[in-house]
């Protein structure tokens, strides 16, 4: 097949969940299909694509992320009923490039990666192609659920009530927007069974298939570089609201219990663009916020326990699969592990209250045999269920429904 992917970031380098998912989809699909990509460049990226993408893609085009001032963002939120996310990557130049792409080439499948790319659906629908393509929406989250959870979490803190109001508005706008989107595309891909339920609630008749996030096991299992050692590790894009909330909750509510019992404990928060809200954690003894790193694997290799204290979000967490693939014991909240068929104490430890989370972490730090056994079961779980070689054929089955 000829497949066109519309992605919100260029799928290389592999620095966060979206690029990891999109790169691995391209890598697997390119073994059997001709894959083209139309994408956005971050301000600090050049137009010259990295070698892996050149080798994998039939062609790749990119435009720079459009500038979006605070004034423009406020105006869009006030004078339209569309959710904020749907405006983030709106670019007339990108729409024109897409129109030209569709005029010069026919595709059997056009895949919209994440809700930021949904505004380009009308351009796809209006294109005059010889063969009507299958339009697939790859829903990286059930976004309305994410905003609902953010709203409810912020309501508990008076200092965050303004953010709660924002999330309440976005939650209801996203319900309408996602319902309309699901009704217009031919098929939707959900990241997890809970996400599928949440999306099906909006559009009960829409076909939805779960193809979760996976992990390139060889990339992690064959890492032979120098480890960077910390007792605890969290990884993720650190201007992403669920990640910010997770580490603020962990640093302010969980860390004091850990530090009281084990003062020498160290924590690394690894990920690009740390938000200013995280600055209050920098002064805490033992806590390091790295910012962008070229490769998270040295930190994963050197970590004793991986923590995923997420309270907001959806989908399936690539960060958990990476930690499992590296043979790390994990402590997560229920939300952090949502979408994975895991059992508390078998593949990882689950805890939702600060003291319980701290006790689970301390127990694993203090008991190396129990830690190793948990990590081994987690690794086996990732190998059996979340290899991209297993997951991408499930996506191809969706494509074949159209043929």
C-alpha positions in Angstrom: 0.0 0.0 0.0 0.9 3.7 -0.3 0.4 5.2 3.1 0.6 8.8 4.2 1.1 9.8 7.8 0.4 13.3 9.1 2.5 13.7 12.3 2.7 16.6 14.8 6.5 16.3 15.1 9.1 14.9 12.8 9.5 11.3 13.9 13.2 11.5 14.6 15.1 12.0 16.9 13.3 9.8 19.4 12.9 12.2 22.3 9.3 11.6 23.5 6.3 9.3 23.2 4.8 10.7 20.0 8.0 10.5 18.0 8.7 7.0 19.4 5.3 5.7 18.3 5.4 7.4 14.9 9.0 6.3 14.1 8.3 2.7 15.0 5.1 2.6 13.0 7.0 3.9 10.0 9.9 1.5 10.6 7.6 -1.6 10.6 5.2 -0.4 7.9 8.1 0.4 5.6 9.1 -3.3 5.5 5.9 -4.0 3.5 4.5 -0.7 2.2 5.5 2.7 0.7 5.3 5.2 3.6 5.3 9.0 3.1 5.2 11.6 5.9 4.1 15.2 6.1 5.1 16.7 9.4 6.1 19.7 11.5 9.5 20.9 12.5 10.3 22.4 15.9 11.9 25.8 15.9 15.4 24.3 16.6 15.2 21.7 13.9 16.6 22.0 10.4 14.8 20.7 7.3 17.5 18.1 6.6 15.9 14.9 8.0 17.9 12.3 9.9 19.3 9.3 8.0 16.8 6.7 9.4 13.8 8.6 8.0 15.4 9.1 4.6 16.0 5.4 4.4 12.5 4.4 5.5 10.2 7.0 3.8 9.3 7.2 0.2 9.2 10.9 0.7 9.1 13.3 3.7 8.1 16.9 3.7 8.0 19.3 6.7 7.0 22.8 7.6 7.9 24.7 10.7 5.5 24.8 13.6 3.4 28.0 13.1 4.0 30.8 15.7 1.1 31.2 18.0 1.0 34.1 20.4 -0.9 34.2 23.6 -3.2 36.9 22.1 -4.0 34.6 19.1 -4.6 31.6 21.4 -7.0 33.6 23.6 -8.8 35.0 20.5 -9.2 31.5 19.1 -10.6 30.2 22.4 -13.0 33.1 22.7 -14.4 33.4 19.2 -14.6 29.7 18.3 -15.9 26.6 20.0 -13.1 24.4 18.9 -10.7 23.0 21.6 -7.4 24.7 22.2 -5.5 21.6 21.0 -7.1 21.7 17.6 -5.6 25.1 16.9 -2.1 24.4 18.2 -0.7 23.2 14.8 -3.1 24.8 12.4 -1.1 26.1 9.4 -2.4 27.3 6.1 1.0 26.4 4.6 0.7 22.9 5.9 -2.8 22.6 4.5 -1.5 23.8 1.1 1.4 21.3 1.1 -1.1 18.5 2.0 -3.4 19.6 -0.9 -0.5 19.5 -3.3 0.7 16.1 -2.1 -2.8 14.6 -2.6 -3.0 16.2 -6.0 0.2 14.5 -7.2 -0.2 11.1 -5.6 -2.9 8.7 -4.6 -2.8 6.8 -1.3 -4.7 3.8 0.0 -4.4 5.0 3.6 -4.0 8.4 5.1 -3.4 8.3 8.9 -3.9 11.3 11.1 -1.5 11.1 14.1 -3.0 12.7 17.2 -5.7 15.3 17.6 -3.5 18.2 16.7 -3.6 17.0 13.1 -7.4 16.6 12.9 -7.9 20.1 11.5 -6.5 18.8 8.2 -9.3 16.3 7.7 -11.3 18.7 5.5 -8.3 19.0 3.2 -8.2 15.2 2.9 -11.9 15.0 2.3 -11.9 17.6 -0.4 -8.9 16.1 -2.3 -9.8 14.7 -5.7 -7.9 11.4 -5.8 -8.4 8.5 -8.2 -9.1 6.1 -5.4 -10.9 7.1 -2.2 -8.3 6.5 0.6 -9.0 5.0 4.0 -8.8 7.8 6.6 -7.5 6.5 9.9 -7.3 8.6 13.1 -4.6 7.4 15.5 -5.9 8.7 18.8 -2.8 9.1 21.0 -5.2 9.9 23.9 -8.9 10.1 24.6 -8.3 13.8 25.0 -11.6 14.6 26.7 -10.8 12.2 29.5 -7.3 13.7 30.0 -8.9 17.2 30.4 -11.6 15.9 32.7 -9.0 14.3 35.0 -6.9 17.5 34.9 -9.9 19.5 35.9 -10.8 17.2 38.8 -7.2 17.1 40.0 -6.8 20.9 39.9 -10.1 21.5 41.7 -8.5 20.0 44.8 -5.9 22.8 45.0 -7.3 26.4 45.2 -4.1 27.7 43.6 -5.0 25.7 40.5 -8.7 26.7 40.2 -8.1 28.9 37.1 -6.4 25.9 35.4 -9.4 23.8 36.5 -11.8 26.3 34.7 -9.6 26.0 31.6 -9.7 22.2 31.7 -13.5 22.2 32.3 -14.0 24.3 29.1 -11.6 22.1 27.1 -13.1 18.9 28.4 -16.6 19.8 27.1 -15.3 21.2 23.8 -13.2 18.1 23.3 -16.2 15.8 23.8 -17.9 17.5 20.9 -14.9 17.7 18.7 -13.7 14.1 19.2 -17.3 12.8 18.6 -17.5 14.7 15.3 -14.0 13.5 14.3 -14.7 9.8 15.0 -17.9 10.1 13.0 -16.0 11.4 9.9 -13.0 9.1 9.7 -13.2 5.5 8.5 -11.5 4.0 11.5 -10.0 5.1 14.8 -7.0 3.5 16.6 -7.1 3.7 20.4 -4.1 3.3 22.7 -5.8 1.2 25.3 -9.1 -0.6 26.1 -10.1 2.2 28.6 -9.4 4.8 25.8 -11.6 2.8 23.5 -14.4 2.8 26.0 -14.0 6.6 26.5 -14.1 7.2 22.7 -16.9 4.8 22.1 -19.0 6.8 24.6 -18.7 9.8 22.3 -19.5 7.9 19.1 -21.0 4.4 19.7 -21.2 3.5 16.0 -17.6 4.4 15.1 -15.2 1.5 14.4 -12.4 1.6 16.9 -9.5 -0.9 17.3 -6.9 -0.9 20.1 -3.2 -0.9 18.9 -1.3 0.1 22.0 2.2 1.7 22.3 5.0 -0.7 22.0 8.8 -0.8 22.5 11.7 -1.8 20.3 13.1 -4.4 22.6 16.5 -4.7 20.9 17.2 -1.0 21.3 17.0 -1.3 25.1 18.1 -4.9 25.7 21.3 -4.4 23.7 22.3 -1.1 25.3 26.0 -1.3 26.2 26.8 2.3 27.1 27.8 3.8 30.4 25.1 3.9 33.0 24.2 7.1 34.8 23.1 6.1 38.3 20.2 7.3 40.4 18.0 5.5 42.8 14.8 6.7 41.2 14.0 7.8 37.7 11.1 9.4 35.9 11.3 10.2 32.1 9.0 12.2 29.9 8.4 15.5 28.1 8.5 17.9 31.0 6.3 20.6 29.6 3.5 18.1 29.3 0.8 18.8 31.9 0.4 15.2 33.2 4.1 14.8 33.6 4.4 18.1 35.5 1.5 17.1 37.8 3.0 13.7 38.4 6.4 15.0 39.5 5.0 17.9 41.6 2.8 15.3 43.4 5.7 13.0 43.9 8.1 15.7 45.0 5.8 17.4 47.4 3.7 14.4 48.7 5.7 11.2 48.3 9.4 12.3 48.5 9.2 13.6 52.1 8.3 10.0 53.3 11.1 8.5 51.2 13.6 11.1 52.4 12.7 10.7 56.1 13.4 7.0 56.0 16.3 7.0 53.4 17.9 10.5 53.3 20.5 9.5 50.8 18.0 8.6 48.1 18.5 10.3 44.7 15.9 11.0 42.0 16.4 12.0 38.3 13.7 13.7 36.3 14.8 13.3 32.7 13.1 15.1 29.8 13.1 18.1 27.6 11.7 21.5 28.3 11.2 21.4 32.1 8.3 23.7 33.0 8.9 26.6 35.4 6.5 25.0 37.8 9.1 22.3 38.4 11.7 24.8 39.7 10.4 24.3 43.3 11.8 20.7 43.1 15.3 21.8 42.1 16.1 22.9 45.7 15.2 19.5 47.2 18.2 17.5 48.2 18.8 14.5 46.0 16.6 15.7 43.2 18.0 16.4 39.7 16.1 17.8 36.7 18.2 17.2 33.6 16.3 18.8 30.8 16.9 17.4 27.3 19.2 14.4 27.0 20.3 12.8 23.8 19.5 9.3 25.0 17.4 8.1 28.1 18.9 4.6 28.1 22.0 5.5 30.2 19.6 6.8 32.9 17.3 3.7 32.6 20.4 1.5 32.8 21.6 3.2 36.0 18.2 3.5 37.7 17.4 1.2 40.6 13.6 1.8 40.5 11.5 3.6 37.9 8.5 5.7 39.2 5.4 6.6 37.2 3.3 8.7 39.7 0.8 9.9 37.1 -2.6 11.1 38.1 -3.8 12.6 34.8 -3.8 11.2 31.3 -4.8 8.2 29.2 -3.5 5.8 26.5 -0.6 3.5 27.3 2.7 4.8 28.6 5.7 4.2 26.4 7.8 5.1 29.4 6.7 2.0 31.2 7.5 -0.2 28.3 11.0 1.3 28.0 11.6 0.7 31.7 10.4 -2.9 31.5 12.5 -3.5 28.4 15.6 -2.3 30.4 14.7 -4.7 33.2 13.7 -2.1 35.8 11.3 -2.6 38.7 8.5 -0.1 38.5 6.2 1.7 41.0 3.2 3.3 39.3 -0.2 4.8 40.1 -3.2 3.1 38.7 -3.6 5.9 36.1 0.1 5.5 35.1 -0.4 1.8 34.3 -3.9 2.2 32.9 -4.4 0.3 29.7 -1.9 -2.5 30.6 -3.3 -5.8 31.8 -1.0 -5.9 34.8 -1.4 -7.2 38.3 -0.1 -5.3 41.3 3.0 -7.2 42.6 3.4 -9.3 39.4 4.7 -7.0 36.6 5.0 -3.8 38.7 3.9 -2.3 42.0 0.8 -0.1 42.1 0.0 2.6 44.7 -2.2 5.7 44.5 -1.7 7.3 48.0 1.5 9.1 48.9 2.5 6.9 51.8 1.7 3.7 50.0 3.7 4.8 47.0 6.6 5.7 49.2 6.5 2.4 51.0 6.5 0.5 47.7 9.5 2.4 46.5 11.4 1.9 49.7 10.7 -1.8 49.8 12.1 -2.3 46.3 15.1 -0.1 47.1 15.8 -2.2 50.2 15.1 -5.7 48.7 17.3 -6.4 45.7 16.0 -10.0 45.2 12.3 -8.9 45.1 13.3 -6.0 42.9 15.0 -8.3 40.4 12.1 -10.7 40.3 9.6 -7.9 39.6 11.8 -6.5 36.9 12.2 -10.0 35.3 8.4 -10.5 35.1 8.0 -7.0 33.7 10.5 -7.7 31.0 8.8 -10.9 30.0 5.5 -9.1 29.9 6.8 -6.5 27.5 8.4 -9.1 25.3 5.2 -11.1 25.0 2.8 -8.3 24.4 4.4 -5.0 23.2 6.9 -5.7 20.5 6.3 -3.5 17.5 6.6 -6.5 15.3 3.5 -7.9 17.1 1.6 -4.6 17.2 2.0 -3.2 13.7 0.4 -6.2 11.9 -2.7 -5.5 14.0 -2.8 -2.0 12.4 -2.3 -3.6 9.0 -5.4 -5.7 9.6 -7.4 -2.5 10.0 -6.1 -1.3 6.7 -7.1 -4.5 5.0 -10.7 -3.9 6.1 -10.9 -1.1 3.6 -9.5 -3.2 0.7 
